[in-house]
Amino acid sequence: MNKSQIDIEDLFDWLEQQPELAQLRKQAAATPCEYCPTEITTDLRLKTKANTELANEEGIIGKFRDIIWVPGRNMRGNAFSTPELDRSLSSVAKLMSISTLWDFVTTIPLFSFSLSLFSWGAIPAGTALSFILLWASNVAGENATDRRPKHTSKANWSLAAFVLLSVAKTLVSGVGVDLMIGNRAIQAEYAQKLAENKLSEDRANLTEQSKPSSNLIAATQRCSELQDQMKQLGANRAVNNLQYTSVLVQANGTFEDNKSDKNLTNEELSKKYSTSKGVCRYEQALKDLQKEKNQSALSLIEKQANAQKSLPPLKYLQQYAPNIYNEHFKGSGSNIEWVNGSEAVGEATDQFYKKLLAGEFGLLGFSLFTFAISFILTGSASVMLYLIGKNPQVQASYTGTLGEYRNRRLSDYENLVKKEEV
């Protein structure tokens, strides 16, 4: 630049390239003025008709908007820019903002269900947590482009933070949508699993119950011993009649005892012969009693199994396993809710990934679509952030030397303007 005069076109070209003067250029272009060629001095020759103070367009709403929808200028420094560079940065910023907004929407149900303990405050709290993650992701994305010397490590860590946050939100994006639009289906599938587990436990208990008890094992062993003795004694009963009769009474009880057994139940017989002679009668009573219990339990299991096939899972639990139902659900009819929101999130996650890994894509529906979109957006935004950070022009926008050169040049122009006015 010639030190003795101002090159107006060169000045305006240079001013157009200064990113930090964008708002100044915008306000200057919109400011009406009056040109008076007969005046001598510059400030009288060109008179503005409006307030010349630079307006601050960044109010609370503007700052909030920039948190959600990141402007391209936040992806570079203030030392250098071109219209082409700003367009490229705006494209990357839009992609990143769409990605974080998508994840913001899909994670709200996840946090809301997890915080269901707060009742009416669950949705506001879930929205606030999702917004914090959106803000953190966008800040990390903005910092990931500053790859000037001595800042590369910070940029790498910021990019890693953006990727990890986005991946974490992507992994639960489909789950969040499932909870939002398919909560009842998740409840029904979980109720079905609980009902099946209950029947499996009942069958296992029946199998365990069918095993001989310690009393029955002891009675069977003693009865067998007495029967062996009667066999031996019965071979020569004329000689051993008295001893044979004694063993017979120990095994089967007296004639009077047997006569009074006619109207007694198996449980009453087992109690009677557990404390008196007649161990074989005691053994038989225990066997019959166990058989009755097994038949009763088996009939109940079969009844429940048939009901499980014919009734909706939630209704089945309400009727046949109310304790289990009340442990996991509350309400009835169309207003069934989870007792524990964290359990809802865990079960929804388990169901989603079981179907995904099993290739049952048709059962996932819209949640699979949101998961796929989130995955694509996260991958694309991460790659674009890395590549734009490698752009030499972006790196130049963060350099301090260009800022120092700009300030010197503005100072030179100011000095020349003052000399011309004098």
WOTA-V452794 format. One record per backbone hydrogen bond with DSSP energy under -1.0 kcal/mol. NH is the residue of the N-H (numbers start at 1). CO is the residue of the C=O. If there is no record, write none. Layout:
nh={NH,NH}
co={CO,CO}
This chain:
nh={11,12,13,14,15,16,18,21,22,25,26,27,28,29,30,34,36,39,45,46,47,49,59,63,64,65,66,67,68,69,74,75,76,79,86,87,88,89,90,91,92,93,94,95,96,97,98,99,100,101,102,103,104,105,106,107,111,112,113,114,115,116,118,119,121,122,125,126,127,128,129,130,131,132,133,134,135,136,137,138,139,140,141,142,143,144,145,146,147,151,155,156,157,158,159,160,161,162,163,164,165,166,167,168,169,170,171,176,177,178,179,180,181,182,186,187,188,189,190,191,192,193,194,195,196,197,198,199,200,201,202,203,204,205,206,207,208,209,210,217,218,219,220,221,222,223,224,225,226,227,228,229,230,231,232,233,234,236,240,244,245,246,247,248,249,250,251,252,253,258,259,260,264,269,270,271,272,273,278,279,280,281,282,283,284,285,286,287,288,289,290,291,292,293,294,295,296,297,298,299,300,301,302,303,304,305,306,307,308,309,310,311,316,317,318,319,320,321,325,326,327,328,329,330,335,337,339,344,345,346,347,348,349,350,351,352,353,354,355,356,357,358,359,360,361,363,365,367,369,370,371,372,373,374,375,376,377,378,379,380,381,382,383,384,385,386,387,388,389,395,396,397,398,399,404,405,406,407,408,409,410,411,412,413,414,415,416,417,418,419,420,421,422}
co={7,8,9,10,11,12,15,18,19,21,22,23,24,25,26,47,45,36,41,42,34,32,57,59,60,61,62,63,64,65,71,72,73,397,82,83,84,85,86,87,88,89,90,91,92,93,94,95,96,97,98,99,100,101,102,103,107,108,109,110,111,113,115,116,118,119,121,122,123,124,125,126,127,128,129,130,131,132,133,134,135,136,137,138,139,140,142,143,145,148,151,152,153,154,155,156,157,158,159,160,161,162,163,164,165,166,167,172,173,174,175,176,177,178,182,183,184,185,186,187,188,189,190,191,192,193,194,195,196,197,198,199,200,201,202,203,204,205,206,213,214,215,216,217,218,219,220,221,222,223,224,225,226,227,228,229,230,233,236,240,241,242,243,244,245,246,247,248,249,254,255,256,261,265,266,267,268,269,250,250,251,251,278,279,280,281,282,283,284,285,286,287,288,289,290,291,292,293,294,295,296,297,298,299,300,301,302,303,304,305,306,307,312,313,314,315,316,317,321,322,323,324,325,337,332,330,328,340,341,342,343,344,345,346,347,348,349,350,351,352,353,354,356,355,359,360,361,364,365,366,367,368,369,370,371,372,373,374,375,376,377,378,379,380,381,382,383,384,385,391,392,393,395,396,400,401,402,403,404,405,406,407,408,409,410,411,412,413,414,415,416,417,418}
